[in-house]
């Protein structure tokens, strides 16, 4: 049985440490931003910049937040 999104978020927040911050932050971010990236992140990761998938406050998954 899979855990609900809110359970997954709580679990990540409870186990986050300096050593696993990047991994856990990435997992949390996927729940809220689901594939959205800033222009800088696209450049750093070698992705094509697509303005329709821009990381903005309006694109946050408000239901999960």
C-alpha positions in Angstrom: 0.0 0.0 0.0 1.4 3.4 -0.9 1.6 6.3 1.4 -0.5 9.4 0.7 1.3 12.5 -0.5 0.9 14.3 2.8 2.4 11.3 4.6 5.3 11.3 2.2 5.9 15.0 2.8 5.8 14.6 6.6 8.2 11.7 6.5 10.6 13.7 4.4 10.4 16.7 6.7 11.0 14.4 9.8 14.1 12.7 8.4 15.8 15.6 6.6 19.4 16.2 7.7 22.5 18.0 6.4 23.7 14.8 4.8 20.5 14.1 2.9 19.2 17.6 2.4 19.6 17.7 -1.4 17.8 14.4 -1.9 15.0 15.1 0.5 14.5 18.6 -0.8 14.3 17.2 -4.3 11.6 14.8 -3.2 9.6 17.5 -1.5 9.9 19.8 -4.4 8.5 17.2 -6.8 5.3 17.2 -4.8 4.9 21.0 -5.0 6.5 21.9 -8.3 6.2 18.6 -10.3 8.8 19.1 -13.1 9.0 22.9 -13.0 12.4 24.6 -13.2 13.8 28.0 -13.1 15.8 29.3 -16.1 19.0 29.0 -14.0 18.3 25.4 -13.1 17.7 24.6 -16.8 21.0 26.1 -17.7 22.8 24.2 -15.0 21.2 20.9 -15.9 21.5 21.3 -19.7 17.7 21.5 -20.2 16.0 23.5 -22.8 14.3 26.5 -21.2 10.5 26.3 -21.7 8.7 29.4 -20.4 5.4 27.5 -20.1 7.0 25.3 -17.4 8.6 28.2 -15.5 8.9 27.9 -11.8 6.6 30.5 -10.3 4.3 30.9 -7.3 1.3 30.4 -9.6 2.5 27.0 -10.6 2.8 25.6 -7.0 0.4 22.7 -6.3 -1.8 24.6 -3.9 -3.8 21.5 -2.9 -0.7 19.8 -1.5 0.7 23.0 -0.1 
